[in-house]
Amino acid sequence: MSISNPTQSARTQKRLRNPLHSKRMRGIMGAIIVHLVLLTGLVFILMPLAWSISTSLKEPGAVFTYPPEWIPRPVVWRNYIDAWTVLPFFRYLWNTTMITTFSIVGRLLACSLAAFAFSRLRWPGRDVLFFMMLSTMMLPSQVTLIPTFILFRKLGWVNTFLPLIIPKFFAEPFFTFLMRQFFMTIPIQMDEAARIDGCTNFSIFSKIIMPLSKPVFIAVAIFVFNANWNDFFAPLIYLHDSDKFTLALGLRAFQGQFGTEWNLMMAASNLVLLPVVLLFFFAQKYFMQGVVITGLKG
């Protein structure tokens, strides 16, 4: 028969009545609940990717077995080789890389110059024009789809890469806003000192603003890369010949008249997704820094 120690019982009751101890326990319980919620959300987010990887390693007859077999037996690695060789993926990769590269260059050049004008230069009607530009963000893209297509058809640009590249050399409202917010965090006194030393506006932009704005340039580049690398709608409208297809259009070739080769499609999709994941993995530091700093100053 155990005999309780009255001294220890008194200490235990004192700890339970201590408000600091109770606050600490509530903090620990709150952290556990938050982590459980985050882990649950992470499972739901990663489940489609896990299904895609699992399907890409299965035989055609094992794709829709029930219950689902997450680890296929046998593991068919050849699906990735077949997915890469059954279609002219090198041609699609080249087309996609070219469009994406020109799009990134165009967006960075046009949006940064427009953001510099809206944030560092003083000219009549600057704020009014800036808010008018922001208001165009409210327009859905479907509103301008038909007029834009008619314009490009009259110019003879349909079934060429020009409709996918040339518009990217004009400022886009969201990226211009993002860069303007970042440029405004740089002290204006640096511009005034540079002008005293004889610098022009272009010199200030190229020698002061650009070197100090690397995070927002990288963030915009990632946004543009992701949007153009995965774009399916615009190439579907403007590109008709199969030798001009992009990777997103090429994936559609796995959907045949008598069915879809899901294992090959998932293998090809994972290959297409890989550059996006690697880019975000290596540039996430600058990406997060660029997005966060733009929200510090309005």
C-alpha positions as CSV (number, residue, x, y, z in Angstrom):
1,M,0.0,0.0,0.0
2,S,1.5,3.2,-1.1
3,I,1.5,6.2,1.1
4,S,1.2,9.6,-0.7
5,N,3.7,12.2,0.2
6,P,1.8,15.3,1.5
7,T,4.7,17.6,0.4
8,Q,4.7,16.4,-3.2
9,S,0.9,16.6,-3.4
10,A,1.0,20.2,-2.2
11,R,3.7,21.0,-4.8
12,T,1.5,19.4,-7.6
13,Q,-1.5,21.3,-6.6
14,K,0.5,24.5,-6.4
15,R,1.8,23.9,-10.0
16,L,-1.7,23.3,-11.3
17,R,-2.9,26.5,-9.6
18,N,0.1,28.5,-11.0
19,P,-1.2,30.7,-13.9
20,L,2.1,30.6,-15.7
21,H,2.1,26.8,-15.8
22,S,-1.5,26.8,-17.1
23,K,-0.6,29.3,-19.8
24,R,2.3,27.2,-20.9
25,M,0.1,24.1,-21.1
26,R,-2.5,26.0,-23.2
27,G,0.4,27.1,-25.5
28,I,1.6,23.5,-26.0
29,M,-1.9,22.3,-26.7
30,G,-2.5,25.1,-29.1
31,A,0.7,24.3,-31.0
32,I,-0.2,20.6,-31.2
33,I,-3.6,21.4,-32.6
34,V,-2.1,23.8,-35.2
35,H,0.5,21.2,-36.3
36,L,-2.3,18.6,-36.6
37,V,-4.3,20.9,-38.8
38,L,-1.3,21.8,-40.9
39,L,-0.3,18.2,-41.3
40,T,-3.9,17.3,-42.4
41,G,-3.8,20.1,-45.0
42,L,-0.4,18.9,-46.2
43,V,-1.7,15.4,-46.7
44,F,-4.6,16.7,-48.8
45,I,-2.3,18.9,-50.9
46,L,0.3,16.2,-51.6
47,M,-2.2,13.4,-52.3
48,P,-2.8,14.4,-56.0
49,L,1.0,14.5,-56.5
50,A,1.4,11.2,-54.8
51,W,-1.3,9.6,-57.0
52,S,0.4,11.1,-60.1
53,I,3.8,9.6,-59.1
54,S,2.2,6.2,-58.2
55,T,0.2,6.1,-61.4
56,S,3.2,6.9,-63.5
57,L,5.0,3.8,-62.3
58,K,2.1,1.3,-62.9
59,E,1.1,-0.9,-65.7
60,P,-2.0,0.2,-67.7
61,G,-4.2,-2.4,-66.1
62,A,-3.3,-1.5,-62.6
63,V,-4.1,2.2,-62.8
64,F,-7.7,2.1,-61.5
65,T,-7.6,-1.0,-59.2
66,Y,-9.6,-0.8,-56.0
67,P,-8.5,-0.4,-53.3
68,P,-5.8,1.9,-54.8
69,E,-2.3,0.5,-54.8
70,W,0.0,3.4,-53.8
71,I,3.2,1.4,-54.2
72,P,2.9,-0.4,-57.5
73,R,4.2,-4.0,-58.0
74,P,6.0,-4.2,-60.2
75,V,7.4,-0.6,-60.5
76,V,7.5,0.2,-64.2
77,W,10.2,2.8,-64.7
78,R,10.0,2.4,-68.4
79,N,6.9,4.5,-68.5
80,Y,9.1,7.6,-68.2
81,I,11.2,6.5,-71.2
82,D,8.1,5.8,-73.2
83,A,6.5,9.1,-72.3
84,W,9.6,10.9,-73.4
85,T,10.0,9.1,-76.7
86,V,6.5,8.3,-77.9
87,L,6.0,12.0,-78.8
88,P,8.4,14.7,-80.1
89,F,9.0,16.0,-76.6
90,F,12.3,17.7,-77.5
91,R,10.5,19.8,-80.1
92,Y,7.7,20.6,-77.5
93,L,10.4,21.4,-74.9
94,W,12.2,23.7,-77.2
95,N,9.0,25.6,-78.1
96,T,8.0,25.9,-74.5
97,T,11.4,27.1,-73.4
98,M,11.6,29.7,-76.2
99,I,8.2,31.1,-75.4
100,T,8.9,31.1,-71.6
101,T,12.3,32.8,-72.0
102,F,11.0,35.6,-74.2
103,S,8.0,36.1,-71.9
104,I,10.3,36.4,-68.8
105,V,12.5,38.9,-70.5
106,G,9.6,40.9,-71.9
107,R,7.7,41.0,-68.6
108,L,10.8,42.0,-66.5
109,L,11.8,44.7,-68.9
110,A,8.3,46.3,-69.5
111,C,7.0,45.9,-65.9
112,S,10.2,47.2,-64.3
113,L,10.3,50.3,-66.5
114,A,6.6,51.0,-65.9
115,A,7.0,50.5,-62.1
116,F,10.1,52.8,-62.1
117,A,8.0,55.5,-63.8
118,F,5.1,55.1,-61.3
119,S,7.3,55.0,-58.2
120,R,10.4,57.2,-58.8
121,L,9.4,59.8,-61.3
122,R,7.1,62.8,-60.9
123,W,4.8,63.6,-63.8
124,P,1.3,64.9,-64.3
125,G,-1.5,62.4,-64.0
126,R,0.8,59.7,-62.6
127,D,-1.4,58.5,-59.8
128,V,-4.6,58.7,-61.9
129,L,-3.0,56.6,-64.6
130,F,-1.7,54.1,-62.1
131,F,-5.2,53.6,-60.6
132,M,-6.7,53.3,-64.1
133,M,-4.1,50.6,-64.8
134,L,-5.0,48.8,-61.6
135,S,-8.7,48.9,-62.4
136,T,-7.9,46.8,-65.6
137,M,-7.1,43.9,-63.2
138,M,-10.8,43.6,-62.5
139,L,-11.5,42.7,-66.1
140,P,-11.7,38.9,-66.7
141,S,-9.5,37.7,-69.5
142,Q,-12.5,36.3,-71.3
143,V,-13.7,39.8,-72.0
144,T,-10.6,40.7,-74.2
145,L,-10.2,37.2,-75.7
146,I,-12.2,37.6,-78.9
147,P,-11.0,41.2,-79.8
148,T,-7.5,40.1,-79.2
149,F,-7.9,37.0,-81.4
150,I,-9.4,39.1,-84.2
151,L,-6.5,41.6,-83.9
152,F,-3.9,38.9,-84.1
153,R,-5.7,37.2,-87.0
154,K,-5.8,40.4,-89.0
155,L,-2.0,40.8,-88.3
156,G,-1.4,37.3,-89.6
157,W,0.0,36.1,-86.4
158,V,-2.3,33.1,-85.8
159,N,-0.4,29.8,-85.9
160,T,2.9,31.6,-85.0
161,F,4.6,32.2,-81.7
162,L,4.1,36.0,-82.0
163,P,0.7,36.1,-80.1
164,L,2.4,34.3,-77.2
165,I,5.5,36.4,-77.1
166,I,4.9,40.0,-78.3
167,P,2.1,40.9,-75.7
168,K,4.6,39.9,-72.9
169,F,6.7,43.0,-73.9
170,F,3.9,45.3,-72.6
171,A,3.5,46.0,-68.9
172,E,1.1,43.7,-67.0
173,P,-0.8,45.5,-64.1
174,F,-0.2,43.0,-61.3
175,F,3.6,42.7,-61.9
176,T,3.9,46.4,-62.3
177,F,2.1,46.9,-59.0
178,L,4.3,44.3,-57.3
179,M,7.5,46.0,-58.6
180,R,6.3,49.5,-57.8
181,Q,5.6,48.5,-54.2
182,F,9.2,47.1,-53.9
183,F,10.8,50.2,-55.6
184,M,9.0,52.4,-53.1
185,T,10.9,50.7,-50.2
186,I,14.2,52.1,-51.6
187,P,15.0,55.5,-50.1
188,I,14.3,58.3,-52.6
189,Q,17.4,60.2,-51.3
190,M,19.5,57.7,-53.3
191,D,18.0,59.0,-56.5
192,E,18.6,62.6,-55.5
193,A,22.2,61.9,-54.7
194,A,22.7,60.2,-58.0
195,R,21.2,63.1,-59.9
196,I,23.6,65.5,-58.2
197,D,26.4,63.2,-59.4
198,G,25.0,63.6,-63.0
199,C,23.1,60.3,-63.4
200,T,20.1,60.2,-65.8
201,N,16.9,58.4,-65.0
202,F,18.1,55.3,-66.9
203,S,21.3,55.3,-65.0
204,I,19.4,55.4,-61.7
205,F,17.2,52.6,-62.9
206,S,20.1,50.4,-64.1
207,K,22.7,51.2,-61.5
208,I,20.7,51.7,-58.3
209,I,17.2,50.3,-58.6
210,M,17.9,47.0,-60.4
211,P,20.8,45.8,-58.2
212,L,18.7,46.5,-55.1
213,S,15.6,44.9,-56.4
214,K,16.9,41.4,-57.1
215,P,14.2,39.6,-54.9
216,V,11.2,41.2,-56.7
217,F,12.8,40.5,-60.2
218,I,13.2,36.9,-59.2
219,A,9.7,36.7,-57.8
220,V,8.2,38.1,-61.0
221,A,10.4,35.8,-63.1
222,I,9.1,32.8,-61.2
223,F,5.5,33.9,-61.6
224,V,5.9,34.4,-65.4
225,F,7.8,31.1,-65.8
226,N,5.1,29.2,-64.0
227,A,2.3,30.9,-66.0
228,N,3.8,30.3,-69.4
229,W,5.4,26.9,-68.8
230,N,2.0,25.5,-67.8
231,D,-0.2,27.6,-70.1
232,F,-2.6,25.4,-72.1
233,F,-5.3,27.8,-73.2
234,A,-3.4,30.4,-75.2
235,P,-1.3,27.8,-77.2
236,L,-4.5,25.9,-77.9
237,I,-6.1,29.0,-79.5
238,Y,-3.1,30.3,-81.5
239,L,-1.0,27.2,-82.4
240,H,-2.5,24.7,-84.9
241,D,0.5,22.8,-86.4
242,S,1.7,20.0,-84.2
243,D,5.4,21.0,-84.7
244,K,4.6,24.3,-82.9
245,F,2.9,22.6,-79.9
246,T,4.1,23.3,-76.4
247,L,4.5,20.7,-73.6
248,A,1.1,21.5,-72.2
249,L,-0.5,20.8,-75.6
250,G,1.7,17.7,-76.1
251,L,0.3,16.1,-73.0
252,R,-3.1,16.1,-74.6
253,A,-1.8,13.6,-77.2
254,F,-2.1,10.8,-74.7
255,Q,-5.8,11.2,-74.8
256,G,-6.8,9.0,-77.7
257,Q,-10.2,8.3,-79.3
258,F,-10.4,4.9,-77.5
259,G,-9.1,5.9,-74.1
260,T,-6.3,7.6,-72.2
261,E,-2.9,6.2,-71.4
262,W,-3.0,7.4,-67.8
263,N,0.3,5.9,-66.8
264,L,2.2,7.6,-69.7
265,M,0.3,10.8,-69.2
266,M,1.2,11.0,-65.5
267,A,4.9,10.2,-66.3
268,A,5.0,13.0,-68.9
269,S,3.2,15.3,-66.5
270,N,5.8,14.7,-63.8
271,L,8.6,15.4,-66.2
272,V,6.9,18.7,-67.2
273,L,6.4,19.6,-63.6
274,L,10.0,18.9,-62.6
275,P,11.5,22.2,-63.8
276,V,8.8,24.2,-61.9
277,V,9.5,22.4,-58.7
278,L,13.3,22.8,-59.0
279,L,13.0,26.5,-59.8
280,F,10.9,27.2,-56.8
281,F,13.1,25.0,-54.6
282,F,16.3,26.9,-55.5
283,A,14.7,30.4,-55.7
284,Q,12.2,30.2,-52.9
285,K,14.3,32.5,-50.6
286,Y,14.2,35.3,-53.1
287,F,10.6,34.6,-54.0
288,M,9.4,34.9,-50.5
289,Q,11.6,37.9,-49.8
290,G,10.3,39.7,-52.9
291,V,6.6,39.0,-52.2
292,V,6.8,39.9,-48.4
293,I,8.7,43.1,-48.8
294,T,6.3,44.5,-51.4
295,G,3.6,44.4,-48.7
296,L,5.5,46.5,-46.2
297,K,4.9,49.9,-47.9
298,G,1.8,51.0,-49.6
